[in-house]
Amino acid sequence: MRDRAILALEDGRVFHGWAFGARGEVAGEVVFNTSMTGYQEILTDPSYKGQIVVMTYPHIGNYGVNETDVESWRPWVEGFVVRELSPIYSNWRARKSLEAFLQEHGIVGIAGVDTRAITRHIRLAGAMKGVLSTVDLDEERLVRKAAASPGLVGRDLVREVTCAERYIWTEGVPPEWRVIPPHEPRYRVVVYDFGVKRNILRLLVDAGCRALVVPAETPAEEVLALHPDGVLLSNGPGDPAALPYAIRNVAHLLGRVPVFGICLGHQLLGLAVGGKTFKLKFGHRGANQPVKDLATGKIQITSQNHGFAVDPDSLPGDVEVTHINLNDGTVEGLRHRSLPAFSVQYHPEASPGPHDAVALFEEFTRLMDAQKSHA
C-alpha cells in the first residue's frame, strides 16, 4: 500500500497523490518548472529554497541520480511534485534512484497528481503558498496552514543558503559536457555566494578565472582589499529587496571593479543603481524561455528560475536594458552605460542546457581585460 500525500494551496485547491521521498510536512511557494530534463540540477539549485516545485514534464526519475549533475552539496527545494515517478532508472552514470536521493536528504515528494491542472491553476491565479503533507491528511487544516505560512516577499533566504566562510573553486566543466575550451587562469574573480550554482563556478574556471567564493554579507571593502579583476554576483533565492546589505555592497563596488550579475545578482545590480524590483505573477522557471538581445536582434533560448524582475521604468538614464523576455516583455539584461557592469536575469551556465548564452562568461573576461588596459 502506498502512503497518501496531499498538496494544499492557500486558496483552497487541494490535490491528492501518494508519497515518495521523505515523509513529513513542508510549506513553501508552489511554482512550476517546464524543463523536460534536469530534475537533479533543479533539486540542488539553492535558488529554489522556500519553494515547492511542480515538474510539468510527466515522467520524472527515469535516469536516476548521479554524483556529477549537482548544483550544490544538497537539494534545497522544500517539496517536489510529479505526475509519474519512474519505478526504474537507467543511466550509465546513475548511482541511486530519485526516491532514495530525496529520502537521504529529507525532501518530501508527492506523485500521481495532475501536474497540468496545478500548472494551469498557478498560471491563472498566480504562484501561491502551499503545504505538502504525508502526515496530516485533513484538507481544511492544510489549507489553513498554507494560508498562514510565510511567503517569499520580504524574506531573506540568502542567509540560509550562502557559504559560512570563503573558499577557492578550481574545478572546471567535466570534459564530457564541456561547452567552451578551457583557458589558463588569468583573472582573479570574487564570487558573492547568494546561492551560487556550481556550474557558474565551473564555467568561470574554464573561462580562465581563479574563483574565490565569499559569503553573501562580506563587506565590499573586504572584497576590494583582495584586489580582484572582477566580481560576480550569483543567483539565489527569495526577494532581492530584502537584502539591503547586498544592495549596499554592490553599489559600493560599482565603478571600482567590473561586475557581472546573474539572476538574483542581476536584480541586485538593478536595485544598486537605484531601480526597483517587483514580483511576477508566476515567474519564469524552465529551459525554454526566449530572450531577445536588443543590440543584435538575435534570439536566445534560455534557462530561467526567478519569481522577481527589475522594473525598467525605475532605472536611471545611465543604465540600459539589453535583453527582454519575448513571452512577457520583462527585463532580461542590463548594462551600465559608463561603468564596467552588466547582468542577465537568465542562466548562461544552464545545465543541462540550453547553452545559447554561455559566451557571456567570455564577455566578462573581455570586460576585465578592458579595465586592466585602462588601469
N, C-alpha and C positions, 0 to 999 in steps of 0.2 A: 504494500500500500504506500502511495506517495503522500508525503506531508503536504497539507494545504498551505497556501500563501495568499495574501490579499495586498493589492496596491490601492490605496485610498487617496483621492485628491481632495484638496480643501474645498472645492465647490460641490462636493457630494458624489462625484463619479467614483465608482468602485469597480475594480477588475479582479476576478478570481483566477488563480492558477495553482501551480504546485511548486514547492520549494526546491531550490538547489543551491549548492554552495553552503555557506554557514546558515545556522538557524538563529533567529533573533528578530529585532525590530529596529528600523532606521528611519530617519526623516531627512528630507532634502528637497531641493527644487527638482521637479521632474522635467527632463529635457530629452530630446531625441537626436540620434546621430544617424545620418544617411549613408555611411560608408558600407561597402559590401564586404571588405576585409579589414583587418587591423584591430580586431577587438582587444588583443593583448596590449597594443600600444595605447588604445583608448583607456583601458582599465588602469594603466600605470601612469597616465598623464596627470600631473598634480593640478592642472587647471580644472579638473573635474571634482576637486574637493568641494563638498557641500551639495553635490548633485546626485540624483538617481537617474541613471542613463538607460534610455529605451533604444534598442537597436531596431531600425526599420527593416534591415535585411532579415529574412525569416529564419535562416538556417545558421546557427551560431555554434561554434565549438568543434567543427569537423576537422580542423588541423591542430587541435590541442594547444599546448603552451610550451615554448622553448626558452632557453636561457639567454637569447640574444635580443629578441624583439621587445625590449622593455625600455620605458622612458624614465623610470625611476626605480628605486630599490624596493618598492612595494606598490600595490594598487591603491588608488585614492578615492575612487567612486564610493558614494555612500551605499548604493544598491545597484543591481543590474537586472534589466528586464528584457526577455527574449521571447520570440514566438515559439521556436522549436530548438531545444538543446540536443545536439547530436549525441547519440548514445555511444558512438565510437569516434576515435580521432585517428588520422593517418597523415604523417608528415615526417620526412627523414630527420628533421631537427627536433621534433616534439619529444618532451621528456615527461609530460604528465597531462592529464585531462584538464579542461577548463574548470570543471566542478571541483577537482582536487585542488587546483590553484586558489579558487575562491574560498574553499574550506580552510586551507592553510593560512590565509590572511584575514579570515573573519568577515568576508564580504557576503552579504545576504543577496540571494537571487530569486527571481520568480520566472517561471517558464509556463508555456501553454496559454498565454493571454493573447488577445488580438492587438498586436502592436500597431497595426494600421489604424484601428479605432482610437488608440491612445494618441498617436501622432496627429491624426485629423483633429481631435479634440484640442490638443495643445496649439495647433496652428490657428484654430478658430478662436479659442478662448485665451491663448497665451500660456507661456510657461507658468507653472504654479507649484505651490508647496504640496508635498505628498508624504505619506508614510507607507513603508513596505514592511509587512509583518508576517512572521510564521508562527508567532506565539499568541497573538491576540487576534481573533477572527470575528470580533464584533464590529460590523461595518460602521455603525453610528459613532462608536467610540473612536475608531481610527480616523474618521473624517474630522472629528473634533481635535484630535491630536495633530492632524495635518494643519488645520487652520491655526493652531496655537504654536506651531513650530516656527523657528526663526527663518526669515527669508535671506536673500543674498544682499539686498540693498543695505548699505551702511555697515556691512560686515567685513572685517579684516581677516580673511582666511589665509593670507600670505604667511602670517606668523606661524601657522600650523604646518606649512609645507617647506619653508626655507631651511637651508642647512644651518647647523648650530655653530660651525666655525669654517673659516676659509679653507679651500683645498685646491690643488692643481689637477687639471684634467689633461691627460696626454693621449687618450685612445682615439684613433680616427675611425672612419666608417669601415666595417668589415669588407674585405676585398670582394666577396660575392655579391654585395649590393652597393658598391661604391659608385657615385654618380659624377664626381669631379676628380681629376687626377690629384693625388696628394702633393703638397708643396712643402719645401723645407721651412721650418719655423723662422719667421722674420718679425712677427709682431707680438707685442705684449698686450693682451686684452683682458680687462677685468669684466667679469660677468656678474651682474646683480642677480642673485637667485631669488626670484619671486615665485619659483615653482618650475625651475628650468627643466626642459626636456633634454635627455641625454643626446638626442640626435643633433640638437643645436651645438652642443659641445663637440661632438664628433666632426661635424662639418666645419666648425671653426678650426679644428686641428688640421683637417685636410686642406683648408684654405691658407695654411701657414701661420696659424696663431698659437701662441702659448696661452692657454686659458686658465686664469686664476678666478675661481668662483668664490664670491663673498656673500655673507648673509644679507638679507633684504634691508636691514636697518643700519648697515655700515655707513658712517658719515661720508659725505663727498670729499671732505678734506683728507680722510684716510685713503680714499681711492686715488686722489691726485698725488698723494705722497708716494704712491707706488710707481709713479711716472709711466702710466700705461700709454700705449699708442692709440688705444680706443677703448670704449666702454660699451658693452652690450646689455640692454635691458630685456630681461627674459619674459616669457609668458608666465601666467599664474592665475589663481582663482579669485573669484569674488569681485567686489565693487571697487574700481580704481579710485573713486573719490574718497574711499575710506582709508586711504594710505597717505596721509599728509606728510609723513616723514620721507616717503619715497618721492613724492612730488617736489619737496624742497631740495632733496639731493640732486634730482635730475636738473632742476632749474640752476643749481649751483655749478653743475658740470658743463652746461651749455656754453659754447664759445671757448672752453678751456681744453676740450678733448673731443675727438669725433665720437658721436653717439649713434648707435643702431638699436632701434626698438622693435620687438616682435610681440604681437598680440597685446597682453597687458602692458608690456613695455611701450607699445605704440600709444595706448591710451594715456599712460603716464606722461609721455612726451607731450601729447596734446594738452594735458592739464598743466604741465610745467610751463608752457608758453602762454598760458592764460585762457585756454579753451575750456569747454565743458564736455562732460560725457552724459549719456542717457541710457536707460535700459531698453533693449529691444523687446519686441512682443514675444518672440520665441527663440531668438538667437540664430546663429549660424553654426551648425555642427555637422561636419561631413567632409568627404574628399572630392566633392564635385561642385564647388562654388565658382562661378565665372567672374573674373575680375578684369577690368579694363585699365590698361596703362594709358593715362591721358596724354603722355608725351609722344607715344608711338602709335597709339590706336590699337595695339595688339591685345589679344585676349589670352589670359592665363586661366587654366583650370586649377583651382587651389584647394588645399585642405584648411578647414577652419574650425575653431572651437571658442566661441565667445558669446556672451549674453549682453554686453555693453558695447557702445560705439561712441566715437567722437562726433560732436555736433559741429558741422562745417561752418555754420553761421556764427559760431562763437570764436572762431580762430582769428588771430590778428593778421594784418596785411602782410607781415613778413614770413608767414607760413603758408605754403601752398598744398592743396590736395593733389596727390599724384596718381591715385588709383581709386576706382569706385567699384562697388558690387553691382553687377548687372541685374541681379534679381530684385533689389530694392533701392539701389542708388546710394547706399550708405558708404561712408568713407572707409577705404581700404589701405590708404597710404598717405604719408605726409612727408614734406621736406621743408627745412628752413631755408629761406632764400639767401641768407648771408652767413649763417653759421653751419659748421660741418655736422649736421644731424638729420637723420631720416628714419622712417619707421614704416612698418606694414602691419595691418591687422591680421592678415592670414599667416600661414605657417610655411615658409620656404624650406624648412627642414623636414617637411612631411614624410613620415614613414608609416606605412609602406609606400606612400605617394599620394598625389602626383608630384613630379619633380620639375614642373614648369618654371618655378621661381628660385631654384637653388642658386642661380647666378648672383643673387643678392649678397651672398657671403663674399664673393669676389668684388662686388661693388663696394662693400665695406672696406676691404683691403685697399682698393683704389682711393677711397676717401682718406684712409690713414696715410697712404703714400703722398697724397696731395698736401696733407697737413704737415708731413715731415719736410717736404720741399719748401714750404713757406716759413718753416721754423728758422 
